[in-house]
Amino acid sequence: VLADPDALLQERHDLIARAIHEFYLEGRLGDGEKLGARESLHEWEDLPERYRADNRMVADCYQLKLRDIGCRTIARNNHRFPVFRLRQDEEEDLARAEHDRWMVAKLADGWRYGPVRDDAARLHPDIVPFDDLSEAIKDLDREQVRVITRIVARQGRTVVRLLELALIPGDAPCPPLAPLIAALAEHYPDRLPRFTVNAKSAHAIAALTGEGVLVRGIAGDFAVPAFAFDAVTAIPVGEELAALTEHSSLCVLCGDATAPDATPVIRLNREGAIVQAPWLQ
């Protein structure tokens, strides 16, 4: 990675930051402001470095914003997922988070609250809690959130929501998972499956690679060559089942495995056929 020119020069990262700034200019000029009227209203090539840095910080955070609402980005080629749309509550929560990020960045850069904006003195009237902003300024934060899907599209990717599943092994090895993956695509067409697995079901992970799913690992030594986990979580001894099922909306049970009460389950037999599932009831 250290020898990767793209990683060193951050060219891809700057493309995202540039796109963010272009969307910002599009909004401000659409509201009647004039190019060059203030330091932040310049094309990227003429933009002062501190404003470029702010756009890079936004680029750093947009993937985190999507993770906060249980989403990921995937390559758009041949995907089966519908057009992604934020719910109103998600848009508001992310707009609030965006304002907090902006305000912290301003304060760290020496800005402080002032009733009238003064760039030379680094005073800004919007360095206040989100709830104290005018609706017009809140809309600027909402706008920053709305362009996330457009930024993702610029990269040839799309946003999808996760379907969280716990893969719980029984006494026998986990069966083949191809029938399960096909059934999930049919019954949850707008979701990207993410399996939480432990060391005992590690051999099943290899069957998930390249199948359009993500994997979260807990504890153990998974030892799967060239496998990239979406997340890895260390857990205390004796809390494995709780960690497997935490945040999962479905439990996939292999053979004689059991799940906590009231948790919807999908049960697989030794051949991987689905013998129990919410859609079979």
Salt bridges, closest charged atoms under 4 A:
ASP6 OD2 - ARG12 NH2 3.27
ASP14 OD1 - ARG56 NE 2.64
GLU22 OE1 - ARG154 NH1 3.25
GLU26 OE2 - ARG150 NH2 3.26
ASP31 OD2 - ARG28 NH2 3.01
GLU33 OE2 - ARG28 NE 3.78
GLU33 OE1 - ARG38 NH2 2.93
GLU39 OE1 - ARG50 NH2 2.37
GLU45 OE2 - ARG18 NH1 2.76
GLU49 OE2 - ARG56 NH1 2.55
ASP54 OD1 - ARG101 NH1 3.53
ASP60 OD1 - HIS13 NE2 2.67
ASP89 OD1 - ARG87 NE 3.31
GLU90 OE2 - ARG87 NH2 3.14
GLU90 OE2 - ARG161 NH1 2.70
GLU91 OE2 - ARG146 NH2 3.11
GLU92 OE1 - ARG142 NE 2.87
GLU98 OE1 - LYS65 NZ 2.88
GLU98 OE2 - ARG101 NH2 2.79
ASP109 OD1 - ARG122 NH1 3.41
ASP119 OD1 - ARG117 NE 2.69
ASP126 OD2 - HIS124 ND1 3.71
ASP131 OD1 - ARG96 NH2 3.04
GLU135 OE2 - LYS138 NZ 3.50
GLU135 OE1 - ARG142 NH1 3.10
ASP139 OD1 - ARG142 NH1 2.72
ASP141 OD2 - HIS99 ND1 3.63
GLU143 OE2 - ARG28 NH1 3.13
GLU164 OE2 - ARG194 NH2 3.01
ASP190 OD2 - ARG191 NE 3.90
ASP230 OD1 - ARG67 NH2 3.05
ASP230 OD2 - ARG72 NH2 2.81
ASP230 OD2 - ARG194 NH1 2.70
GLU246 OE2 - HIS247 NE2 3.32
